[in-house]
Amino acid sequence: MSTLGRNGRFANQLFQYAFLRICAGRRGAAVQTSPWAGREIFGFRDPLVDAVAPVVIDGERAADPELYLNRDDPIGGHVEFRGFFQYDTRHYRPHREYLRRLFRLDPKLRRLFDEVIARLRAPGRPLVALHLRRGDYGHDQFFRAPARWYAEWLQDGASSGNPVVYLCSESPAALAVHFPGRPLMHAGLLPNLSPALAFVLDFYILTQADEVAASNSSFSVMAAMLNERAGSFVRPTLEDRRLVRFDPWNTSVVLPRHLQPGEQAELDALDRTAIPALARASG
C-alpha cells in the first residue's frame, strides 16, 4: 500500500492498514507500506514499498469485501491496494480481537496517556468521551453535529454518577461553553501535552471511556470499535436530529445521507441558542 499516509487523515489510515494486514494475514503474505503515522504511534515496522506492483486493486470498487477480509481466495502474488476500505464494520467484526491487539499504542505513549486517564478517573466518577468533529466538516455527508445534541444527551441522563466529560475536537475550547456546569476536560487544558499529540490522546481516551458519543467520522467510529470498556455508544444522525445508540461493529463508518441545501446552517444555528434547563443550571 504505497498510498498509506497520504490518503486521508489518521483514522482513514487505520482502516486502510487494518484491511491490508487482515487481507495479507489470511494469505500468509508480506506487507509493505509507505511511511505513515502508525510507525511512531503504534510502533509498526513493516518494510517500505520497494517495487511497483503489477496488479492494482481499487478498494472502492471491490464488489465483495468478504473476498479480501474473510475468505482465502488467491488474489495475486504481488498486489497494490488503493482506497479507503471503510466498509460496513460488520465485515471487520470477525477480526475484532485481532484489531484491538494490533492498534495498541506505543508503550511510552500508553503510559503517558494512562496517567491522564487515571487523574480523570480519580474522583471516582465515570468517564464520558464526546467527539465533536469540526475542521473540514460541513458538506456532503460530513455534517457538523450541533454541540446541543451532545449536551441534551448528557442532560437526559446519559451516564449516572456525575461523569467527568472529556471533549475531543479540533476546537475544544470554543465548544466547552455548550456544557455549562459539567466537569469538563480536553487536551487544551493539559499544559505539558505537545499539541502534536492532542489528537492521539483524544483517540486513546475514546477507546478507554465508559461511554462514547461519536460523530459522523471514522475517527470516533474506529475508536469505538477498539473500546472494550464502554457500556454504550451513541452517534448523531440527520434523520433523528439527536444522538442514537449504535453498535460499533455493525454500522456504516460514515453515515451516507448528504446534507440538504441550507441544512448545515440550520444545525449551526442550534448552537446559538441555549437549552433552557442548562441556562438555568449555569445561571
N, C-alpha and C positions, 0 to 999 in steps of 0.2 A: 504494500500500500504506500506508494510514493507520495500521495497527496496528504497523508496523515500529518496534522499540524498546520495545514494551510486551508483545510476545508471546513469552515465553521469554527465556532468557539469551543471552549473546554468540554462541555457535556456532549456536543456533537462528536468530538473526537473520542470520547469514552464509548459511545455507541459504535463508532467505526472500529475501534480497537477490539471491543468485545466481539463483534461479528468476526473479525479477522482471526482472533485466537480460537474461537469456537469452531469455525469452519476448518481451520488448519488442524486443530486438535482431533477432530473426527477422522481426519485422513492421514494422521501421522506426518503432517507436512511441517516444514520450517517456515518461520515468519520473518519477513524483512520489512522495515518501515523507514520513513524519513524521520528526522529529528522532530520531537514533539514534547509537550509539557509533561506528559506522563513519565518520561525518563527521570525527571527530577522529583516529581510529586509522589510517584509510586515506586521509583527505583527500577523501572524496566530497563533491560539491557539487550533488547533484540538487535541483531545485526542490521546495519543500514542497507538500504536497497543498493545493489551493486551492478545491476544489469537491467536492460529493458525487457519486460516480459512479452512473449509473442502473442499472448491472449489477454485481452482486456474485458472484464465483466463489469457492466454498469449495474450497481445495486438497485438503482431506482427503477430499472426495467425488469428486475427479477420477477418472473411470474409467480414463483413459489418460494418464499423464504425458507420453508421446511427443507427444500432440497439442500441448502447450504448449512442450515443450523441443526437439523435433526435427522438427516439421512447421510449415508456414506457414499453416494453416487460419485464416480470419478468425474472430475471437472477439468483435468489437465495437469501437466507436470510443472508448469511454470506460469502462474496466473497473476495478473494485476487486478485488484479490486478498486473501484472508484464509486463514491456515493456517500450517502448519509446513514443508511441501514437502520433508520428509525421505524422499523416495522412495529405493528401492534405488539405490545410486550408479552402477549401470550406465547409468541414464538420463542422468547428467551426464557420462559418460565422453567423448562426442564434443566436449565443451567443456573438456576438461582443461587445455589450454594457455591458453585464454581466462581460466579461473578463477584460474590461477596468476599471470597478469598482473594480473587485477582486484584480487586480495587481496594487494597489496604494501603493506607498512607505509609510513606517512608517512616521508619521508627522515630527519627528525630522530630518530624512534624507531628506525628501522632502523640508523642509525649508532651510537646508544647501545647497542642490543642486540647488534650485531655486535662491539662491543668486549668485551662479556661473553663471547660465544662464542669470540672469539679467545683470551681468557685461559683459558677452559676447555680449548681445544684445545692450548694452549702446551706441555704435557708431551709432545705427540706421540701421545697415546692417542685412540682413537675415542670419540665422544660418544654415549651411550645415554640416551634420554629415556623416563621412566616416567610414566604418568598414572594416579594412584590417586584416583578420584572419591570424595569423601565428602560433606560438606554435607547436602543434602536427599535423598541416596540411601538405599536400604534398603527399598524397597517395589515392588510390581508387577514390571515387567521391569528396573527400575533398581536392580540389585543392587550392593552393595559387594563388590568382589573382594578377597579376602584379600591383604595385602602378602606373605604367604608364597608365593603363586603367583609373584609377580614375583621374589622372592628365589631361589626354586627355578629359575626360568628363567635368571637370571643365573648361578647356581651350575653349571647344566648346560652352560655354555659358550656363552651367547647371543652373546657377542662376544669375539673374541680380542684380545690386546694390552692387557689390564688396563684396561678402559674407564673413563672418567670418567662417573659416573652422575648425571644431573640428574633430580630428583624434582619432578613437577608435581602439586600438590594444594592443596586449601583448608587442609590442616593438615600441611604437610610436616615440621615439627619433631617432631611426635608420631609420624610414620611412620618417621623416619630410623633409629630403634632396630632396625628389622627388617632392616637392611642393614649389619651389623657388618663391619668390615674393608674396606669399599668406600670409594674416594674419591668422596664424595657431595656434591652441591651442590644448593641450592634457593634460591628467591627470598628467603627469610627470612634468608639468610646474606649478603645484599648490603646493607650499611648505608646506601648512598646512593640506593637504589631506593625510590621512592614506593610505599607499599603499594597505591595505586590502580592501579599499573602491573604489579603482580605477575602477574596473570592474563594480561596481554598478553605479557609476557616468556615465561611458561610456554608459551603458544600458539606464539610465534615459535620457541622452541627445539625444540618438537615438529616444526615444519616444516623444521628445519635439521639434526636429529640424524642420525647414521649408522645407528641402529636405533631403532625406536619400539615401545614396549609401551603400547598404548592401553587404555582402559577401555570399558565399555559406554555410551559417551557421545558425543554429537555433537561435543563439544569436541575430543577427540583423533582422532576419525574424520575430521573436516574438516581438521585439521592434517595428518594422514597423507595425505589427498588432495592437499594442497598441497606436500608434501615431495618434492623431486626428487633427493634425495641418498641416502636410506636404502636399504640393501640388503635389509632385511627388516622386516616389520610383523607384530606379534602382538597378540592381544586375548584376554581371558578369556571362557570360555563355561561356563554352568552344566552343560551336558551332559558336557564333558570334564574339568571341575574342574582346569583349568590354562590356561596361555596357549597359543594355537594360531595358526599363520600365517593371514593373510588378505590379500586384495587390496583396498586402499582404494577402488578404482574398480569393484568388483564385490561389494558387500556390503550388508547392511542397516545403516543408520546406527545404530540401536539394535536389538540382538537381541531378538526378541519373546517369548521364553519367560519366563513370570512365576515369581516366587519362590513356592514352596510354603509352607504354614504351618510356622514354625519353621526354615526353611531359612537365612534370613539370620543367625539366632543361631548356627547350626552353622558358617557361614562365618566369622563374627566370632570364634568360639572357636579357629579355627586360628591366629589371630594371638596367642593367649595361650600357645602352646607353641612352643618354639624348634625350628628344624631342627637335628638333631644335628650335622651337618657344620659348619654355621655357628656353632653354640655352641662347638665345639672351636676353630674358627678365631679366634674372638674371645676365647677364654679364656686 
